[in-house]
Amino acid sequence: MPIVDTLTALPISFAGIGVRESLFQVLLHDLRRAPEAVGVLIGALGFAIRLLWGLPGGAAFLWYRLPRVSKK
């Protein structure tokens, strides 16, 4: 996982989409002889989970960071 995280952090593609999936595809096939589709699925699901957890966090961040306007 550290290899995948490091390489997806490079500004090669938007949010590492495509890079992550291809890395999992190659690494899992070479290391564990897993079918290549399993590597793509794991990469896509990992991105989806991070996205789903990031959306509520981003909304909460924006909600609390918005300037408060006091009414007088």
HTML snippet that shows the backbone in 3Dmol.js (N, CA, C, O; Angstrom):
<script src="https://3Dmol.org/build/3Dmol-min.js"></script>
<div id="view" style="width:600px;height:400px;position:relative"></div>
<script>
const pdb = `
ATOM      1  N   MET A   1       0.797  -1.197   0.000  1.00  0.00           N
ATOM      2  CA  MET A   1       0.000   0.000   0.000  1.00  0.00           C
ATOM      3  C   MET A   1       0.845   1.269   0.000  1.00  0.00           C
ATOM      4  O   MET A   1       0.459   2.234  -0.660  1.00  0.00           O
ATOM      5  N   PRO A   2       1.980   1.323   0.704  1.00  0.00           N
ATOM      6  CA  PRO A   2       2.791   2.546   0.656  1.00  0.00           C
ATOM      7  C   PRO A   2       3.269   2.874  -0.760  1.00  0.00           C
ATOM      8  O   PRO A   2       3.363   4.046  -1.124  1.00  0.00           O
ATOM      9  N   ILE A   3       3.566   1.866  -1.544  1.00  0.00           N
ATOM     10  CA  ILE A   3       3.998   2.112  -2.921  1.00  0.00           C
ATOM     11  C   ILE A   3       2.870   2.748  -3.718  1.00  0.00           C
ATOM     12  O   ILE A   3       3.089   3.715  -4.448  1.00  0.00           O
ATOM     13  N   VAL A   4       1.669   2.210  -3.582  1.00  0.00           N
ATOM     14  CA  VAL A   4       0.511   2.728  -4.311  1.00  0.00           C
ATOM     15  C   VAL A   4       0.200   4.152  -3.850  1.00  0.00           C
ATOM     16  O   VAL A   4      -0.047   5.030  -4.677  1.00  0.00           O
ATOM     17  N   ASP A   5       0.209   4.383  -2.544  1.00  0.00           N
ATOM     18  CA  ASP A   5      -0.084   5.726  -2.033  1.00  0.00           C
ATOM     19  C   ASP A   5       0.943   6.754  -2.499  1.00  0.00           C
ATOM     20  O   ASP A   5       0.588   7.882  -2.841  1.00  0.00           O
ATOM     21  N   THR A   6       2.197   6.367  -2.510  1.00  0.00           N
ATOM     22  CA  THR A   6       3.248   7.288  -2.935  1.00  0.00           C
ATOM     23  C   THR A   6       3.116   7.633  -4.415  1.00  0.00           C
ATOM     24  O   THR A   6       3.235   8.798  -4.794  1.00  0.00           O
ATOM     25  N   LEU A   7       2.876   6.642  -5.237  1.00  0.00           N
ATOM     26  CA  LEU A   7       2.786   6.902  -6.673  1.00  0.00           C
ATOM     27  C   LEU A   7       1.490   7.605  -7.070  1.00  0.00           C
ATOM     28  O   LEU A   7       1.475   8.356  -8.045  1.00  0.00           O
ATOM     29  N   THR A   8       0.416   7.378  -6.341  1.00  0.00           N
ATOM     30  CA  THR A   8      -0.820   8.091  -6.668  1.00  0.00           C
ATOM     31  C   THR A   8      -0.787   9.528  -6.165  1.00  0.00           C
ATOM     32  O   THR A   8      -1.596  10.349  -6.597  1.00  0.00           O
ATOM     33  N   ALA A   9       0.130   9.843  -5.265  1.00  0.00           N
ATOM     34  CA  ALA A   9       0.259  11.220  -4.783  1.00  0.00           C
ATOM     35  C   ALA A   9       0.982  12.113  -5.791  1.00  0.00           C
ATOM     36  O   ALA A   9       0.897  13.338  -5.703  1.00  0.00           O
ATOM     37  N   LEU A  10       1.684  11.517  -6.734  1.00  0.00           N
ATOM     38  CA  LEU A  10       2.367  12.305  -7.758  1.00  0.00           C
ATOM     39  C   LEU A  10       1.334  12.931  -8.693  1.00  0.00           C
ATOM     40  O   LEU A  10       0.292  12.329  -8.951  1.00  0.00           O
ATOM     41  N   PRO A  11       1.605  14.115  -9.194  1.00  0.00           N
ATOM     42  CA  PRO A  11       0.629  14.781 -10.068  1.00  0.00           C
ATOM     43  C   PRO A  11       0.628  14.215 -11.489  1.00  0.00           C
ATOM     44  O   PRO A  11       0.922  14.926 -12.450  1.00  0.00           O
ATOM     45  N   ILE A  12       0.300  12.951 -11.604  1.00  0.00           N
ATOM     46  CA  ILE A  12       0.251  12.293 -12.911  1.00  0.00           C
ATOM     47  C   ILE A  12      -1.156  12.371 -13.483  1.00  0.00           C
ATOM     48  O   ILE A  12      -1.338  12.643 -14.670  1.00  0.00           O
ATOM     49  N   SER A  13      -2.143  12.132 -12.641  1.00  0.00           N
ATOM     50  CA  SER A  13      -3.539  12.177 -13.075  1.00  0.00           C
ATOM     51  C   SER A  13      -4.372  12.822 -11.976  1.00  0.00           C
ATOM     52  O   SER A  13      -3.886  13.036 -10.866  1.00  0.00           O
ATOM     53  N   PHE A  14      -5.605  13.125 -12.283  1.00  0.00           N
ATOM     54  CA  PHE A  14      -6.503  13.752 -11.321  1.00  0.00           C
ATOM     55  C   PHE A  14      -6.831  12.765 -10.210  1.00  0.00           C
ATOM     56  O   PHE A  14      -7.480  11.749 -10.458  1.00  0.00           O
ATOM     57  N   ALA A  15      -6.393  13.049  -8.995  1.00  0.00           N
ATOM     58  CA  ALA A  15      -6.627  12.229  -7.801  1.00  0.00           C
ATOM     59  C   ALA A  15      -6.090  10.806  -7.945  1.00  0.00           C
ATOM     60  O   ALA A  15      -6.525   9.908  -7.224  1.00  0.00           O
ATOM     61  N   GLY A  16      -5.164  10.592  -8.853  1.00  0.00           N
ATOM     62  CA  GLY A  16      -4.581   9.267  -9.016  1.00  0.00           C
ATOM     63  C   GLY A  16      -5.486   8.256  -9.673  1.00  0.00           C
ATOM     64  O   GLY A  16      -5.205   7.058  -9.647  1.00  0.00           O
ATOM     65  N   ILE A  17      -6.583   8.729 -10.271  1.00  0.00           N
ATOM     66  CA  ILE A  17      -7.522   7.810 -10.919  1.00  0.00           C
ATOM     67  C   ILE A  17      -6.837   7.196 -12.130  1.00  0.00           C
ATOM     68  O   ILE A  17      -6.251   7.905 -12.947  1.00  0.00           O
ATOM     69  N   GLY A  18      -6.913   5.908 -12.239  1.00  0.00           N
ATOM     70  CA  GLY A  18      -6.264   5.180 -13.321  1.00  0.00           C
ATOM     71  C   GLY A  18      -4.914   4.649 -12.907  1.00  0.00           C
ATOM     72  O   GLY A  18      -4.583   3.497 -13.186  1.00  0.00           O
ATOM     73  N   VAL A  19      -4.128   5.483 -12.243  1.00  0.00           N
ATOM     74  CA  VAL A  19      -2.813   5.052 -11.770  1.00  0.00           C
ATOM     75  C   VAL A  19      -2.989   4.027 -10.654  1.00  0.00           C
ATOM     76  O   VAL A  19      -2.333   2.986 -10.648  1.00  0.00           O
ATOM     77  N   ARG A  20      -3.881   4.329  -9.712  1.00  0.00           N
ATOM     78  CA  ARG A  20      -4.135   3.437  -8.582  1.00  0.00           C
ATOM     79  C   ARG A  20      -4.609   2.064  -9.067  1.00  0.00           C
ATOM     80  O   ARG A  20      -4.123   1.031  -8.608  1.00  0.00           O
ATOM     81  N   GLU A  21      -5.548   2.069  -9.987  1.00  0.00           N
ATOM     82  CA  GLU A  21      -6.114   0.818 -10.464  1.00  0.00           C
ATOM     83  C   GLU A  21      -5.078  -0.022 -11.208  1.00  0.00           C
ATOM     84  O   GLU A  21      -5.012  -1.239 -11.032  1.00  0.00           O
ATOM     85  N   SER A  22      -4.274   0.632 -12.037  1.00  0.00           N
ATOM     86  CA  SER A  22      -3.265  -0.125 -12.778  1.00  0.00           C
ATOM     87  C   SER A  22      -2.171  -0.653 -11.852  1.00  0.00           C
ATOM     88  O   SER A  22      -1.649  -1.747 -12.070  1.00  0.00           O
ATOM     89  N   LEU A  23      -1.822   0.115 -10.822  1.00  0.00           N
ATOM     90  CA  LEU A  23      -0.826  -0.377  -9.870  1.00  0.00           C
ATOM     91  C   LEU A  23      -1.340  -1.589  -9.102  1.00  0.00           C
ATOM     92  O   LEU A  23      -0.619  -2.573  -8.937  1.00  0.00           O
ATOM     93  N   PHE A  24      -2.571  -1.520  -8.636  1.00  0.00           N
ATOM     94  CA  PHE A  24      -3.141  -2.679  -7.947  1.00  0.00           C
ATOM     95  C   PHE A  24      -3.241  -3.875  -8.880  1.00  0.00           C
ATOM     96  O   PHE A  24      -2.997  -5.010  -8.470  1.00  0.00           O
ATOM     97  N   GLN A  25      -3.596  -3.625 -10.123  1.00  0.00           N
ATOM     98  CA  GLN A  25      -3.715  -4.703 -11.090  1.00  0.00           C
ATOM     99  C   GLN A  25      -2.380  -5.421 -11.257  1.00  0.00           C
ATOM    100  O   GLN A  25      -2.322  -6.650 -11.223  1.00  0.00           O
ATOM    101  N   VAL A  26      -1.323  -4.661 -11.434  1.00  0.00           N
ATOM    102  CA  VAL A  26       0.007  -5.250 -11.644  1.00  0.00           C
ATOM    103  C   VAL A  26       0.530  -5.902 -10.370  1.00  0.00           C
ATOM    104  O   VAL A  26       0.995  -7.041 -10.401  1.00  0.00           O
ATOM    105  N   LEU A  27       0.457  -5.183  -9.244  1.00  0.00           N
ATOM    106  CA  LEU A  27       1.032  -5.705  -8.005  1.00  0.00           C
ATOM    107  C   LEU A  27       0.316  -6.957  -7.512  1.00  0.00           C
ATOM    108  O   LEU A  27       0.966  -7.926  -7.122  1.00  0.00           O
ATOM    109  N   LEU A  28      -0.993  -6.946  -7.524  1.00  0.00           N
ATOM    110  CA  LEU A  28      -1.717  -8.119  -7.035  1.00  0.00           C
ATOM    111  C   LEU A  28      -1.560  -9.320  -7.969  1.00  0.00           C
ATOM    112  O   LEU A  28      -1.528 -10.465  -7.518  1.00  0.00           O
ATOM    113  N   HIS A  29      -1.464  -9.052  -9.254  1.00  0.00           N
ATOM    114  CA  HIS A  29      -1.267 -10.162 -10.183  1.00  0.00           C
ATOM    115  C   HIS A  29       0.127 -10.753 -10.022  1.00  0.00           C
ATOM    116  O   HIS A  29       0.293 -11.973 -10.036  1.00  0.00           O
ATOM    117  N   ASP A  30       1.130  -9.892  -9.869  1.00  0.00           N
ATOM    118  CA  ASP A  30       2.501 -10.386  -9.738  1.00  0.00           C
ATOM    119  C   ASP A  30       2.768 -11.032  -8.384  1.00  0.00           C
ATOM    120  O   ASP A  30       3.471 -12.040  -8.305  1.00  0.00           O
ATOM    121  N   LEU A  31       2.215 -10.461  -7.324  1.00  0.00           N
ATOM    122  CA  LEU A  31       2.516 -10.971  -5.984  1.00  0.00           C
ATOM    123  C   LEU A  31       1.646 -12.153  -5.579  1.00  0.00           C
ATOM    124  O   LEU A  31       2.138 -13.101  -4.966  1.00  0.00           O
ATOM    125  N   ARG A  32       0.348 -12.108  -5.915  1.00  0.00           N
ATOM    126  CA  ARG A  32      -0.571 -13.128  -5.430  1.00  0.00           C
ATOM    127  C   ARG A  32      -1.283 -13.899  -6.538  1.00  0.00           C
ATOM    128  O   ARG A  32      -2.146 -14.729  -6.255  1.00  0.00           O
ATOM    129  N   ARG A  33      -0.934 -13.635  -7.777  1.00  0.00           N
ATOM    130  CA  ARG A  33      -1.575 -14.270  -8.927  1.00  0.00           C
ATOM    131  C   ARG A  33      -3.087 -14.071  -8.931  1.00  0.00           C
ATOM    132  O   ARG A  33      -3.845 -14.936  -9.370  1.00  0.00           O
ATOM    133  N   ALA A  34      -3.502 -12.921  -8.436  1.00  0.00           N
ATOM    134  CA  ALA A  34      -4.927 -12.582  -8.434  1.00  0.00           C
ATOM    135  C   ALA A  34      -5.323 -12.171  -9.849  1.00  0.00           C
ATOM    136  O   ALA A  34      -4.503 -11.623 -10.586  1.00  0.00           O
ATOM    137  N   PRO A  35      -6.564 -12.428 -10.231  1.00  0.00           N
ATOM    138  CA  PRO A  35      -7.009 -11.959 -11.550  1.00  0.00           C
ATOM    139  C   PRO A  35      -6.882 -10.435 -11.644  1.00  0.00           C
ATOM    140  O   PRO A  35      -7.043  -9.725 -10.652  1.00  0.00           O
ATOM    141  N   GLU A  36      -6.595  -9.954 -12.837  1.00  0.00           N
ATOM    142  CA  GLU A  36      -6.357  -8.530 -13.008  1.00  0.00           C
ATOM    143  C   GLU A  36      -7.597  -7.705 -12.688  1.00  0.00           C
ATOM    144  O   GLU A  36      -7.485  -6.569 -12.228  1.00  0.00           O
ATOM    145  N   ALA A  37      -8.771  -8.266 -12.926  1.00  0.00           N
ATOM    146  CA  ALA A  37     -10.013  -7.538 -12.627  1.00  0.00           C
ATOM    147  C   ALA A  37     -10.167  -7.300 -11.130  1.00  0.00           C
ATOM    148  O   ALA A  37     -10.781  -6.313 -10.725  1.00  0.00           O
ATOM    149  N   VAL A  38      -9.626  -8.179 -10.313  1.00  0.00           N
ATOM    150  CA  VAL A  38      -9.697  -8.007  -8.860  1.00  0.00           C
ATOM    151  C   VAL A  38      -8.866  -6.792  -8.437  1.00  0.00           C
ATOM    152  O   VAL A  38      -9.285  -6.023  -7.572  1.00  0.00           O
ATOM    153  N   GLY A  39      -7.714  -6.625  -9.033  1.00  0.00           N
ATOM    154  CA  GLY A  39      -6.878  -5.459  -8.721  1.00  0.00           C
ATOM    155  C   GLY A  39      -7.553  -4.154  -9.097  1.00  0.00           C
ATOM    156  O   GLY A  39      -7.486  -3.176  -8.351  1.00  0.00           O
ATOM    157  N   VAL A  40      -8.203  -4.136 -10.248  1.00  0.00           N
ATOM    158  CA  VAL A  40      -8.920  -2.932 -10.676  1.00  0.00           C
ATOM    159  C   VAL A  40     -10.078  -2.656  -9.728  1.00  0.00           C
ATOM    160  O   VAL A  40     -10.319  -1.505  -9.364  1.00  0.00           O
ATOM    161  N   LEU A  41     -10.792  -3.691  -9.328  1.00  0.00           N
ATOM    162  CA  LEU A  41     -11.919  -3.537  -8.414  1.00  0.00           C
ATOM    163  C   LEU A  41     -11.471  -3.005  -7.055  1.00  0.00           C
ATOM    164  O   LEU A  41     -12.118  -2.123  -6.492  1.00  0.00           O
ATOM    165  N   ILE A  42     -10.386  -3.526  -6.535  1.00  0.00           N
ATOM    166  CA  ILE A  42      -9.877  -3.073  -5.240  1.00  0.00           C
ATOM    167  C   ILE A  42      -9.456  -1.604  -5.316  1.00  0.00           C
ATOM    168  O   ILE A  42      -9.738  -0.833  -4.399  1.00  0.00           O
ATOM    169  N   GLY A  43      -8.792  -1.218  -6.386  1.00  0.00           N
ATOM    170  CA  GLY A  43      -8.395   0.172  -6.543  1.00  0.00           C
ATOM    171  C   GLY A  43      -9.588   1.107  -6.647  1.00  0.00           C
ATOM    172  O   GLY A  43      -9.597   2.179  -6.041  1.00  0.00           O
ATOM    173  N   ALA A  44     -10.590   0.707  -7.411  1.00  0.00           N
ATOM    174  CA  ALA A  44     -11.787   1.541  -7.577  1.00  0.00           C
ATOM    175  C   ALA A  44     -12.585   1.632  -6.284  1.00  0.00           C
ATOM    176  O   ALA A  44     -13.091   2.701  -5.944  1.00  0.00           O
ATOM    177  N   LEU A  45     -12.704   0.531  -5.565  1.00  0.00           N
ATOM    178  CA  LEU A  45     -13.430   0.561  -4.298  1.00  0.00           C
ATOM    179  C   LEU A  45     -12.703   1.388  -3.246  1.00  0.00           C
ATOM    180  O   LEU A  45     -13.342   2.078  -2.452  1.00  0.00           O
ATOM    181  N   GLY A  46     -11.392   1.327  -3.233  1.00  0.00           N
ATOM    182  CA  GLY A  46     -10.621   2.159  -2.306  1.00  0.00           C
ATOM    183  C   GLY A  46     -10.835   3.640  -2.574  1.00  0.00           C
ATOM    184  O   GLY A  46     -10.960   4.433  -1.641  1.00  0.00           O
ATOM    185  N   PHE A  47     -10.878   4.012  -3.852  1.00  0.00           N
ATOM    186  CA  PHE A  47     -11.139   5.411  -4.192  1.00  0.00           C
ATOM    187  C   PHE A  47     -12.556   5.807  -3.797  1.00  0.00           C
ATOM    188  O   PHE A  47     -12.773   6.900  -3.275  1.00  0.00           O
ATOM    189  N   ALA A  48     -13.518   4.924  -4.042  1.00  0.00           N
ATOM    190  CA  ALA A  48     -14.913   5.226  -3.708  1.00  0.00           C
ATOM    191  C   ALA A  48     -15.103   5.398  -2.204  1.00  0.00           C
ATOM    192  O   ALA A  48     -15.854   6.271  -1.769  1.00  0.00           O
ATOM    193  N   ILE A  49     -14.438   4.582  -1.419  1.00  0.00           N
ATOM    194  CA  ILE A  49     -14.555   4.690   0.035  1.00  0.00           C
ATOM    195  C   ILE A  49     -13.959   6.014   0.516  1.00  0.00           C
ATOM    196  O   ILE A  49     -14.552   6.694   1.354  1.00  0.00           O
ATOM    197  N   ARG A  50     -12.802   6.377  -0.006  1.00  0.00           N
ATOM    198  CA  ARG A  50     -12.199   7.664   0.382  1.00  0.00           C
ATOM    199  C   ARG A  50     -13.078   8.832  -0.041  1.00  0.00           C
ATOM    200  O   ARG A  50     -13.202   9.817   0.686  1.00  0.00           O
ATOM    201  N   LEU A  51     -13.682   8.723  -1.209  1.00  0.00           N
ATOM    202  CA  LEU A  51     -14.566   9.785  -1.681  1.00  0.00           C
ATOM    203  C   LEU A  51     -15.799   9.898  -0.791  1.00  0.00           C
ATOM    204  O   LEU A  51     -16.194  11.003  -0.416  1.00  0.00           O
ATOM    205  N   LEU A  52     -16.407   8.769  -0.450  1.00  0.00           N
ATOM    206  CA  LEU A  52     -17.610   8.798   0.385  1.00  0.00           C
ATOM    207  C   LEU A  52     -17.324   9.317   1.790  1.00  0.00           C
ATOM    208  O   LEU A  52     -18.174   9.986   2.377  1.00  0.00           O
ATOM    209  N   TRP A  53     -16.155   9.027   2.339  1.00  0.00           N
ATOM    210  CA  TRP A  53     -15.796   9.561   3.646  1.00  0.00           C
ATOM    211  C   TRP A  53     -15.386  11.022   3.556  1.00  0.00           C
ATOM    212  O   TRP A  53     -15.563  11.774   4.515  1.00  0.00           O
ATOM    213  N   GLY A  54     -14.839  11.433   2.417  1.00  0.00           N
ATOM    214  CA  GLY A  54     -14.393  12.807   2.262  1.00  0.00           C
ATOM    215  C   GLY A  54     -15.520  13.800   2.041  1.00  0.00           C
ATOM    216  O   GLY A  54     -15.394  14.965   2.417  1.00  0.00           O
ATOM    217  N   LEU A  55     -16.621  13.362   1.436  1.00  0.00           N
ATOM    218  CA  LEU A  55     -17.727  14.279   1.178  1.00  0.00           C
ATOM    219  C   LEU A  55     -18.343  14.851   2.454  1.00  0.00           C
ATOM    220  O   LEU A  55     -18.491  16.070   2.545  1.00  0.00           O
ATOM    221  N   PRO A  56     -18.708  14.034   3.444  1.00  0.00           N
ATOM    222  CA  PRO A  56     -19.225  14.632   4.681  1.00  0.00           C
ATOM    223  C   PRO A  56     -18.181  15.463   5.411  1.00  0.00           C
ATOM    224  O   PRO A  56     -18.513  16.485   6.012  1.00  0.00           O
ATOM    225  N   GLY A  57     -16.936  15.041   5.365  1.00  0.00           N
ATOM    226  CA  GLY A  57     -15.882  15.819   6.009  1.00  0.00           C
ATOM    227  C   GLY A  57     -15.678  17.166   5.333  1.00  0.00           C
ATOM    228  O   GLY A  57     -15.482  18.177   6.006  1.00  0.00           O
ATOM    229  N   GLY A  58     -15.723  17.184   4.008  1.00  0.00           N
ATOM    230  CA  GLY A  58     -15.596  18.441   3.278  1.00  0.00           C
ATOM    231  C   GLY A  58     -16.775  19.367   3.540  1.00  0.00           C
ATOM    232  O   GLY A  58     -16.603  20.578   3.679  1.00  0.00           O
ATOM    233  N   ALA A  59     -17.968  18.795   3.606  1.00  0.00           N
ATOM    234  CA  ALA A  59     -19.149  19.611   3.895  1.00  0.00           C
ATOM    235  C   ALA A  59     -19.061  20.208   5.299  1.00  0.00           C
ATOM    236  O   ALA A  59     -19.366  21.384   5.498  1.00  0.00           O
ATOM    237  N   ALA A  60     -18.644  19.398   6.266  1.00  0.00           N
ATOM    238  CA  ALA A  60     -18.504  19.908   7.637  1.00  0.00           C
ATOM    239  C   ALA A  60     -17.429  20.998   7.703  1.00  0.00           C
ATOM    240  O   ALA A  60     -17.600  22.000   8.396  1.00  0.00           O
ATOM    241  N   PHE A  61     -16.342  20.802   6.992  1.00  0.00           N
ATOM    242  CA  PHE A  61     -15.279  21.813   6.963  1.00  0.00           C
ATOM    243  C   PHE A  61     -15.808  23.127   6.411  1.00  0.00           C
ATOM    244  O   PHE A  61     -15.576  24.184   6.997  1.00  0.00           O
ATOM    245  N   LEU A  62     -16.513  23.070   5.294  1.00  0.00           N
ATOM    246  CA  LEU A  62     -17.044  24.301   4.702  1.00  0.00           C
ATOM    247  C   LEU A  62     -18.111  24.933   5.586  1.00  0.00           C
ATOM    248  O   LEU A  62     -18.193  26.157   5.682  1.00  0.00           O
ATOM    249  N   TRP A  63     -18.914  24.120   6.221  1.00  0.00           N
ATOM    250  CA  TRP A  63     -19.978  24.633   7.083  1.00  0.00           C
ATOM    251  C   TRP A  63     -19.409  25.430   8.248  1.00  0.00           C
ATOM    252  O   TRP A  63     -19.906  26.510   8.564  1.00  0.00           O
ATOM    253  N   TYR A  64     -18.374  24.906   8.885  1.00  0.00           N
ATOM    254  CA  TYR A  64     -17.792  25.580  10.045  1.00  0.00           C
ATOM    255  C   TYR A  64     -16.824  26.681   9.666  1.00  0.00           C
ATOM    256  O   TYR A  64     -16.507  27.523  10.506  1.00  0.00           O
ATOM    257  N   ARG A  65     -16.340  26.707   8.432  1.00  0.00           N
ATOM    258  CA  ARG A  65     -15.394  27.723   8.013  1.00  0.00           C
ATOM    259  C   ARG A  65     -16.064  28.927   7.361  1.00  0.00           C
ATOM    260  O   ARG A  65     -15.408  29.945   7.141  1.00  0.00           O
ATOM    261  N   LEU A  66     -17.339  28.837   7.050  1.00  0.00           N
ATOM    262  CA  LEU A  66     -18.024  29.968   6.432  1.00  0.00           C
ATOM    263  C   LEU A  66     -18.076  31.142   7.420  1.00  0.00           C
ATOM    264  O   LEU A  66     -18.289  30.953   8.617  1.00  0.00           O
ATOM    265  N   PRO A  67     -17.879  32.338   6.901  1.00  0.00           N
ATOM    266  CA  PRO A  67     -17.920  33.492   7.813  1.00  0.00           C
ATOM    267  C   PRO A  67     -19.318  33.695   8.367  1.00  0.00           C
ATOM    268  O   PRO A  67     -20.313  33.585   7.651  1.00  0.00           O
ATOM    269  N   ARG A  68     -19.370  33.988   9.627  1.00  0.00           N
ATOM    270  CA  ARG A  68     -20.654  34.244  10.290  1.00  0.00           C
ATOM    271  C   ARG A  68     -21.050  35.695  10.093  1.00  0.00           C
ATOM    272  O   ARG A  68     -20.245  36.599  10.322  1.00  0.00           O
ATOM    273  N   VAL A  69     -22.261  35.918   9.678  1.00  0.00           N
ATOM    274  CA  VAL A  69     -22.761  37.266   9.468  1.00  0.00           C
ATOM    275  C   VAL A  69     -23.716  37.558  10.619  1.00  0.00           C
ATOM    276  O   VAL A  69     -24.726  36.876  10.791  1.00  0.00           O
ATOM    277  N   SER A  70     -23.386  38.569  11.394  1.00  0.00           N
ATOM    278  CA  SER A  70     -24.240  38.910  12.521  1.00  0.00           C
ATOM    279  C   SER A  70     -25.305  39.904  12.072  1.00  0.00           C
ATOM    280  O   SER A  70     -25.031  40.849  11.332  1.00  0.00           O
ATOM    281  N   LYS A  71     -26.495  39.669  12.528  1.00  0.00           N
ATOM    282  CA  LYS A  71     -27.601  40.580  12.186  1.00  0.00           C
ATOM    283  C   LYS A  71     -27.782  41.567  13.347  1.00  0.00           C
ATOM    284  O   LYS A  71     -27.847  41.178  14.513  1.00  0.00           O
ATOM    285  N   LYS A  72     -27.859  42.833  12.997  1.00  0.00           N
ATOM    286  CA  LYS A  72     -28.014  43.856  14.031  1.00  0.00           C
ATOM    287  C   LYS A  72     -29.330  44.538  13.885  1.00  0.00           C
ATOM    288  O   LYS A  72     -29.651  45.435  14.664  1.00  0.00           O
TER     289      LYS A  72
END
`;
const viewer = $3Dmol.createViewer("view");
viewer.addModel(pdb, "pdb");
viewer.setStyle({}, {cartoon: {color: "spectrum"}});
viewer.zoomTo();
viewer.render();
</script>
